[in-house]
Amino acid sequence: MGKSHQVGSIVLRGKRWYGYYRKDVIDPETEEVRSARIVVALGLKSEMTKPAAREALRKEIAKQTGQIPDGRILKDGSVTFEWFVRNRYFPLRQGDWRPETAREKKAQIEIDLIAKFGSQKIESIEKFELQTHLNHLARTYCQDRVKQARSYLKSIFDEAIEQEFLVKDPSRKLKIPKNLRPKDKQILTWEQLRAALAKATRRDRLILLLDMTDALRPSELFAIRWRSFDDVNTLDLTETVYRGKVRSYGKTPKSLGKMHLPDDLAAELMEWKLECKQASCENPFCQNTEHRKSSPDDPMFPNADGGFLDTSNYRSRVLKPLAESLDIPKLNFQVIRRTIATRAQSLGSVKDIQSHLRHSRADTTANEYMQELPESVQQMVGTVYAMLTATKTPQQIM
């Protein structure tokens, strides 16, 4: 985008000069780049000669595309925030983002940043404007979104300096507002988890039991095919599914691989496999084993059409009604993963839980997923006091 070395054309229509040029834009539906013809009102004939009209069009082209006729990038301060983000920032970051991640990040930058600063010249934007905008976002959105907006601003202006569009970084000393909305870090009790399993249907109980046991992400859980189950005690995660599209990669490098299954859970999955084989034949009393074969490529938990379950549909059709029937404030896959990480604190080390959740970094596990348990803290304080005042050695107490 923005690589045209054009000079455009001007015409006189009535009493006013108009200029025409072409500009590359992103189609909002296909997200593909296409060329669009742009018309600009330049001025009245009585106030502007033809050469002056050509010069006005040249300046407008340079302002909108960031280039002058000889192909050099215009760096005279007329480049807008929107132009720089679309033409110089997004193309560089595109290679680092997966398609679905790119859509989400670009959408957030569009809504939170371009909508506010898009028409402003990038070198005219000051720290005061950026900080007050962050303060405004903090009154509307959750803390993660505000922190991401700050991160994007710093990344964009850092790139502008790197490409010599700016000399000074206005985002360098931006602060995260203190009045951030508290982040929802709800966790459930073991009793609530067991109640959800008891209330769920046969299929949904297995889905939730597998998800709770191995702390799976929904993109991993719903992508499991029968070929991933070896009928013994392992589950081989080789792909994920997102909005119906199968992907050969996971969220982190550790997302995919072998998962351990307890004996009883493996046995239940084997029973489910036999039920699915029987259901694959139109005649429920059919004894022909050839008729009852299901493909190894079939999803372990198919939707009504035999395809992959959709996360948002499952959340609204199964998890939300289940939570309401049990009077649980919120039940979704994020809450389940956070609950398992927290409740497992007394069952293993942080590194063990990190491996269980398949996080790339232990601080993500410890800071974002594992929550404080008051009863655990109380027990620890009591143990510390006992060790300080006991006549026995610490080894004898423990």
ZIJO-V257663 format. One record per residue. N is the residue number from 1. OMEGA is omega in whole degrees, 0 to 359 (999 if undefined). Layout:
n->(N;N)
omega->(OMEGA;OMEGA)
This chain:
n->(1;2;3;4;5;6;7;8;9;10;11;12;13;14;15;16;17;18;19;20;21;22;23;24;25;26;27;28;29;30;31;32;33;34;35;36;37;38;39;40;41;42;43;44;45;46;47;48;49;50;51;52;53;54;55;56;57;58;59;60;61;62;63;64;65;66;67;68;69;70;71;72;73;74;75;76;77;78;79;80;81;82;83;84;85;86;87;88;89;90;91;92;93;94;95;96;97;98;99;100;101;102;103;104;105;106;107;108;109;110;111;112;113;114;115;116;117;118;119;120;121;122;123;124;125;126;127;128;129;130;131;132;133;134;135;136;137;138;139;140;141;142;143;144;145;146;147;148;149;150;151;152;153;154;155;156;157;158;159;160;161;162;163;164;165;166;167;168;169;170;171;172;173;174;175;176;177;178;179;180;181;182;183;184;185;186;187;188;189;190;191;192;193;194;195;196;197;198;199;200;201;202;203;204;205;206;207;208;209;210;211;212;213;214;215;216;217;218;219;220;221;222;223;224;225;226;227;228;229;230;231;232;233;234;235;236;237;238;239;240;241;242;243;244;245;246;247;248;249;250;251;252;253;254;255;256;257;258;259;260;261;262;263;264;265;266;267;268;269;270;271;272;273;274;275;276;277;278;279;280;281;282;283;284;285;286;287;288;289;290;291;292;293;294;295;296;297;298;299;300;301;302;303;304;305;306;307;308;309;310;311;312;313;314;315;316;317;318;319;320;321;322;323;324;325;326;327;328;329;330;331;332;333;334;335;336;337;338;339;340;341;342;343;344;345;346;347;348;349;350;351;352;353;354;355;356;357;358;359;360;361;362;363;364;365;366;367;368;369;370;371;372;373;374;375;376;377;378;379;380;381;382;383;384;385;386;387;388;389;390;391;392;393;394;395;396;397;398)
omega->(176;183;181;178;188;174;179;179;180;177;177;179;184;181;187;174;176;178;179;173;181;183;176;179;179;177;184;182;184;184;176;180;176;181;179;179;183;176;183;173;188;181;180;178;182;183;187;175;180;176;179;178;178;179;178;178;179;179;180;177;179;180;185;183;179;181;176;191;181;174;180;178;179;180;182;178;181;180;181;178;181;181;182;181;183;189;184;182;181;181;179;184;185;181;181;185;171;186;182;177;180;180;182;181;181;179;180;178;178;186;189;187;183;179;182;188;189;185;182;174;189;182;179;182;184;180;182;179;181;182;179;177;176;178;178;179;182;179;185;188;179;185;179;181;178;179;178;178;177;179;179;179;180;180;181;182;175;178;178;176;180;180;174;171;180;175;182;181;180;182;188;184;177;181;173;180;182;183;180;177;181;180;179;179;181;172;181;176;176;180;179;178;180;178;178;179;182;183;186;175;182;181;184;176;179;178;182;180;178;180;180;184;184;175;184;169;181;179;177;184;185;178;183;175;181;179;179;184;184;178;181;186;179;177;185;178;182;183;176;178;181;182;176;181;180;181;181;181;179;183;179;179;182;186;185;180;182;177;179;176;174;184;183;179;177;179;178;178;177;177;179;179;179;178;180;178;180;181;182;177;182;180;183;181;182;180;180;184;179;179;186;181;173;185;175;180;179;175;177;179;185;172;184;180;181;179;183;176;177;185;183;177;181;180;183;185;184;188;181;177;179;179;181;180;180;182;175;183;181;177;174;185;178;178;180;180;179;179;181;179;182;183;181;183;182;184;181;180;177;179;177;181;175;179;180;180;178;175;178;183;181;181;174;179;186;187;186;187;182;181;179;175;183;181;179;178;180;179;180;179;178;179;178;180;181;180;180;187;183;176;179;178;177;180;180;178;182;999)
